[in-house]
Amino acid sequence: MTTKTLNHLLLFFLFFCLLLPKSGFADDNYRLPVKIISKSESNYLSPENTYYSINSCLLAEDLEWCDEAMTRESLARDIELFDKAGIDRSKEFELQKSIKESFVIDKFDYDDTIILMIEDHGHSGSISIMPLTFVLEDGLWKLTNKFSSDPEVNKHFYYVPPLFYGKGGRPADVNTFLGYEQPTQARTELAPGATSYTVHVYYGRTVAPATFSAELNREDISGLFSPEPFTDEEVDIPLQPGRNTLALSIEGIRNDGKTARDTDRLVFIVP
């Protein structure tokens, strides 16, 4: 992991004050593109509008505008965290520049707050899911970090690094039903005598686990895998000398609501 990546992760933690466990979740029918607005258009009459202001103020590099979107208590804590870390708060803008597009994908009540689930797609190909909590303060919806240590909130965080998606379907949706942190290409040359390889597979948000299949050299090895929507796992597959072909397949829901199948073939060569 590069120094730049570490800095981005630190900034992410300081700004949103969230932990990083993995968990599946989410309502597939709720998906709103995040609007980019001007400061004159901003209001805090709904959690969504407040988040539009947060997203837009970061892009505009307007720290004073960003401060307006937070509760007084959360703003004081944010300033304190950055001061203790010795980081200029304007560094928050750098993190936003790495994001290509954002969506609100779920919304639910929690205690006296409303939680919005935010899905960020990075220019690098990464995907991050984070729960942001909003509370009414003086009649306006403001971002709060009052539940920053609450495991029920933090369990919804999920991060997908840049992945290799094979060539199994439409790049915009079907091809993302199956992704791989390793291997990073369709054909992998291994060291002589290798007897196994660890495949790190990520499953898309809308996949149907019951439709999953895995074959190694035409033999069914589906039982080695445990597919679930928006989760990942590492699976050791046995190899033999020569050419080994792993075929993975699963169905999921496309962006237009139709069902499709993603099928990838990964080749491992053992000299």
N, C-alpha and C positions, 0 to 999 in steps of 0.2 A: 504494500500500500504506500502510495507516494505521500510526501509531506503536504502537498496541496489537497489530497483527498482527506487526510487526517484533519486538516484545518477546516474543511467543509463540514465534516462530521461534528467537530467541536462547536462550530457556529450553529449547526442544526440543533444540537442539544441545548445550547445556551438560549436560543431564541424560543424554542417550543417547549423546553423543559420536560421532555418525554423520555421514557426508557425505550429499549430496543428489542423486546422479545418478538417472536413470530407467532402468528395465528391466522387462520382463515376466518372470514366473516362476510358481511355485506349483502345488500339488496341489489340484485342484478338489474332491477327495473328503474333504479334511481341513478341518473347520471347527467349532471349539468356541467357544461363547459364553463370554466371560470372566466368572467368578464374582465376586461381591462377598461378601467374608467379613469376619468380625470378627477382631480381633487374637488372641483366644483360639483361633480356628480355624486360624490360620496355621501352616504348616510348610514346610520347604524340602527335602522328600523327593523332589521331582521339579521339573523346570524349570517345568512348568505351575503347580504349587502356589506356587512362588516368584513367578511373574508375577501370580497372583491376589493375593498379598500386596502386591506393588508397586502394582497398580491400586487395591487397597482402602485402603492406607495413604495414598495421595495424596488419595483421596476423604475419608478421615477426618482429613486434615491432621495426621497424626502423623509428624513427621520422624524421631523415634527409631525408630519401627517401620520406616520406609523404609530407614534405615541398616542394619538387620539383614539386608536382602535383598541387599546388595552385598558383594563381596569386600573385604577390608581395603585392598588396593591401589587398587581402583576408588573406594572411598569417599574415600580420601585425595585422589585426583585430582579427584573431584567437588567436594570442599570447596575445593581449590586453584583450580579454574576459576571458581567463583562468587566467591571472594575477589578474584581478579584482575579480574573483570568488575565488581566493586562491587555485586553483586546478592545480596539476602537469599535464602537457599536455600528459604525458605518460599514464594517466588514460584512454585515448581514446582506448587503446588496450583492456581494460577490456570489453568494449561494443562490440567490434568485436568478442570476444570469445563467446558471447551469441548467435551469429548468426550461424545457421546450414548450410544454403545455400542461394544464392542470384541470382536474375535474372534481366536482363534489359528487361522491358516489353513494352516500348514505347519510341519514339524519335521524337522530333519536334523542329522547329525553334521558337525562341522567341526573338524579338528585334535583337540584334547583337550576341545572344548566341544560343547554342543548349541545349535543356533540355533532359536529360535521366531520365526515370522513373525507379526507382530501387525497386524491391520487395524482402524484406528480410524475411526469415523464421527462427524464433528463435528455439532454442532447447526446449523451454518451450511450443511451439505450437503457439506462437504469429506470426502475419504477419504484416509487416509495409511497406507502400508504400510511397516513398518520391521522389520529383523532385529535381534533381541536375543540376545546370546550369554550362555550360562550355563555355569559350570564348577564342579566339585566342590571345595569347600574344607572341610576337617575333616569330610568325609563328608556335607556338605549342599550343595545346588545354590544358587549365588549368582550374581547378575548381575555380569558383567565387561565392561570396556571395552578389554580387551587387544588387540582387533582393530579398534579405532576408525579406524585408517588403512589397513585392508586393503581393497583395491578389490574383491576377491572377495566380501567381506561387504557392502560398501557399495553394490554394483551392484543389490542387491535392493530398495533404497529406492525408493518411488514415491509421488507426491503428486498427488491430483486436487482441484483447487479447486472451490468451489461452482459448479455447472453448470446450464445450461438443458437440460432433457431432452425437450422437445417433448411430444407427446401420443400416442406410438406404442404404448403397451401398459400393462400393470399397473405402477403406480408402484413397488411393492416390488422388482421384479426386471426384467421385460421392458423397461420404459421406460429402464432404465439401460444397456442394450446400446449406445446411442448418446447421447452428451452433448456439449454445446457450451459452450466458454468464450466464443466468439463465433460466431454472433449470440447475443443473450440473450433473444430473443423470436421467435415464429414469423413475424412480418412486420417487415421492416426497410426503412425509407425512406432512400434514399441521395441524395447530392448530384447535381444535374443533370449529365449528361455522364459519370457513372461508368461505367467499362468493365470493372471486375472487383471482386471482394470476396474477402477471405481468411477462409475458414471454418476455425475451430480446433476439431477434433472429437476426442473421447475415446472409445475403444472399451472395452466392458465386459470383465470378467475371463473370462467364459465364452463369448465370441462365437466363431463359426466363420468365419474369413476367406473361405473359398471361397463362402459364401452371400451375400457383400456385393454390393450393386448401387447405382449412383448414376446418376440421370437429371437432366439440366438441360433444361427445356422439352421433355421426352419424348425427348431424345437421350442415348444412353449415354455417360457420362463416367467410368465406373468406373475406367478406367486411370489417372486422375489421383490416385487414393487408394491407400494401402498399409495396409489394416487388419490389425492384429495384436492379440491379447488384451492388455488392460491397457496400451495405449500411446496416444499422442496424436500428432497431426500438424496442420500448417497447410497448407491447400490453396487456391490461388488459382483461383477459378472465373470464367470470362468472362461478362460481362453485356451485354445489349442494351437499348435504350430501352424503357420500359414495364414490364410485369410479368414477372418471371423466377421460375420455380418449380424448386427443387432438391429432389428426392425421394431420400432415403437409406434403405437397408433392409439388415438383417442378422439372421441367426438366432443364438440363444444358448441356454444351458441355464438354465432357471428354478430357483428355490430348491428346488422339489419334484422336480428331476431331469428334468422334461419339456422338450422343445424348443419354442421359440416364436420369433416374428419381431417385431422392432421396426422400424417404418417411420415416418419423420418427413418432413414437407413444410415446407420453409423458403421463404418468399416474399421476394423483393427487388424493390423498386420503384425504377426509375430514371426520374425526371421528364424 
